[in-house]
Amino acid sequence: MSHRHVRRGHFDIVAVCFVAFLLLSNIAATKLIGVDVAVGGLSWHLVFDGGAILFPLTYILGDVLSEVYGFANARRVILTGFVVQIIASLTFWLIQIAPGDHTYRNQAAYEAVLGQVPRMVAASLLGFLAGQLLNSLVLVRIKRRSGERRLWIRLLGSTVVGEAADSAVFCTVAWAGEIPRGVLVGYMITGFAYKVAVEALFLPVTY
C-alpha cells in the first residue's frame, strides 16, 4: 500500500468526521446547559448550548486538515460542511411544514428541537464559514513563516483567530438586539474562552 493511499484514506476519515461533528453540533445546540462553578468563595453560573460538546472538535479536525493536507483541501471540506448544513436546514424545515399524519403527536417536540429559525441558521452558517476559513488560513500562514517547528503555536494561534471570528459573528447575528449588550459580550467571551481551552486540552491528541 503506497504512502499516498494511506494519507488519502486518513483524509477521507477526517473529512467525514468533520462534517458529521458539525451537523451533530447544530442539532445539539438547541438545548441550553447550565453549570454552577465554585472556586474558593466565588461562584459562577455558566450557560452553554449543547453544541459546545462536539463543536470545538471541528476546529481540531480543521487544524489537522490544514496542517497535513494543506489549505486547498481543508477549504474544500469546510465548504462541503457549509453546503451540507444548508441542505440539513432545508430538510428539517420541509419536514416541519409538511402535514403530519393524524396519528403523529410530536409536532411541537419536533419544532422545539429541529425547528429552523432563519436568524439562527444564518448566524451558524456565517460564523462557521468565517471561523473555519480563518482558522485554516492562519495555520497555513504561520507554517509558511516558521516551518515545521512549534506546531502548538500554529494550533493555538489559528484557533484563537478562528474561534474569535466564529463567536463574534454567531453571537452578533443571532442575539444582537435580543439580549442586553453586557449579556451578549459575556456570552461571547465565555464561549470563546471555553473553545480555546478545549483546543489547548486536546493538544496531545492533535499531535
Solvent accessible surface area in square Angstrom, and as a share of the most:
residue,aa,sasa,rsa
1,M,188,0.84
2,S,66,0.43
3,H,134,0.60
4,R,204,0.75
5,H,109,0.49
6,V,56,0.32
7,R,90,0.33
8,R,112,0.41
9,G,31,0.30
10,H,100,0.45
11,F,8,0.04
12,D,69,0.36
13,I,107,0.54
14,V,22,0.13
15,A,16,0.13
16,V,101,0.58
17,C,45,0.27
18,F,0,0.00
19,V,22,0.13
20,A,38,0.29
21,F,50,0.21
22,L,1,0.01
23,L,50,0.25
24,L,94,0.47
25,S,3,0.02
26,N,52,0.26
27,I,62,0.32
28,A,42,0.33
29,A,39,0.31
30,T,73,0.42
31,K,137,0.58
32,L,120,0.60
33,I,58,0.29
34,G,47,0.45
35,V,65,0.37
36,D,114,0.59
37,V,50,0.29
38,A,80,0.62
39,V,95,0.54
40,G,82,0.79
41,G,83,0.80
42,L,115,0.57
43,S,84,0.54
44,W,123,0.43
45,H,116,0.52
46,L,55,0.27
47,V,62,0.35
48,F,34,0.14
49,D,30,0.16
50,G,5,0.05
51,G,5,0.04
52,A,12,0.10
53,I,121,0.61
54,L,45,0.23
55,F,25,0.10
56,P,3,0.02
57,L,39,0.19
58,T,0,0.00
59,Y,1,0.01
60,I,12,0.06
61,L,29,0.15
62,G,1,0.01
63,D,0,0.00
64,V,36,0.21
65,L,0,0.00
66,S,3,0.02
67,E,28,0.13
68,V,59,0.34
69,Y,36,0.14
70,G,28,0.27
71,F,46,0.19
72,A,66,0.51
73,N,45,0.23
74,A,0,0.00
75,R,107,0.39
76,R,117,0.43
77,V,7,0.04
78,I,1,0.00
79,L,76,0.38
80,T,64,0.37
81,G,0,0.00
82,F,41,0.17
83,V,78,0.45
84,V,40,0.23
85,Q,5,0.02
86,I,62,0.31
87,I,98,0.50
88,A,21,0.16
89,S,21,0.13
90,L,98,0.49
91,T,60,0.35
92,F,43,0.18
93,W,111,0.39
94,L,99,0.49
95,I,94,0.48
96,Q,40,0.18
97,I,97,0.49
98,A,50,0.39
99,P,133,0.84
100,G,53,0.51
101,D,86,0.45
102,H,146,0.65
103,T,90,0.52
104,Y,95,0.36
105,R,183,0.67
106,N,85,0.44
107,Q,63,0.28
108,A,80,0.62
109,A,56,0.44
110,Y,37,0.14
111,E,76,0.34
112,A,78,0.60
113,V,71,0.41
114,L,35,0.18
115,G,22,0.21
116,Q,42,0.19
117,V,84,0.48
118,P,108,0.68
119,R,90,0.33
120,M,60,0.27
121,V,34,0.20
122,A,40,0.31
123,A,0,0.00
124,S,27,0.17
125,L,22,0.11
126,L,89,0.44
127,G,0,0.00
128,F,3,0.01
129,L,41,0.20
130,A,35,0.27
131,G,0,0.00
132,Q,0,0.00
133,L,48,0.24
134,L,67,0.33
135,N,0,0.00
136,S,1,0.00
137,L,59,0.29
138,V,31,0.18
139,L,0,0.00
140,V,17,0.10
141,R,130,0.47
142,I,41,0.21
143,K,49,0.21
144,R,177,0.65
145,R,220,0.80
146,S,32,0.21
147,G,33,0.32
148,E,129,0.58
149,R,150,0.55
150,R,147,0.54
151,L,32,0.16
152,W,128,0.45
153,I,63,0.32
154,R,2,0.01
155,L,2,0.01
156,L,41,0.21
157,G,24,0.23
158,S,0,0.00
159,T,0,0.00
160,V,62,0.36
161,V,59,0.34
162,G,0,0.00
163,E,1,0.00
164,A,45,0.35
165,A,20,0.16
166,D,7,0.04
167,S,5,0.03
168,A,40,0.31
169,V,43,0.25
170,F,47,0.20
171,C,6,0.03
172,T,66,0.39
173,V,46,0.26
174,A,1,0.01
175,W,78,0.27
176,A,40,0.31
177,G,83,0.80
178,E,114,0.51
179,I,48,0.24
180,P,91,0.57
181,R,200,0.73
182,G,57,0.55
183,V,86,0.50
184,L,18,0.09
185,V,67,0.39
186,G,33,0.32
187,Y,54,0.21
188,M,41,0.18
189,I,106,0.54
190,T,40,0.23
191,G,15,0.15
192,F,56,0.23
193,A,52,0.41
194,Y,69,0.26
195,K,33,0.14
196,V,28,0.16
197,A,58,0.45
198,V,21,0.12
199,E,2,0.01
200,A,42,0.33
201,L,137,0.68
202,F,67,0.28
203,L,28,0.14
204,P,104,0.65
205,V,112,0.64
206,T,22,0.13
207,Y,144,0.55
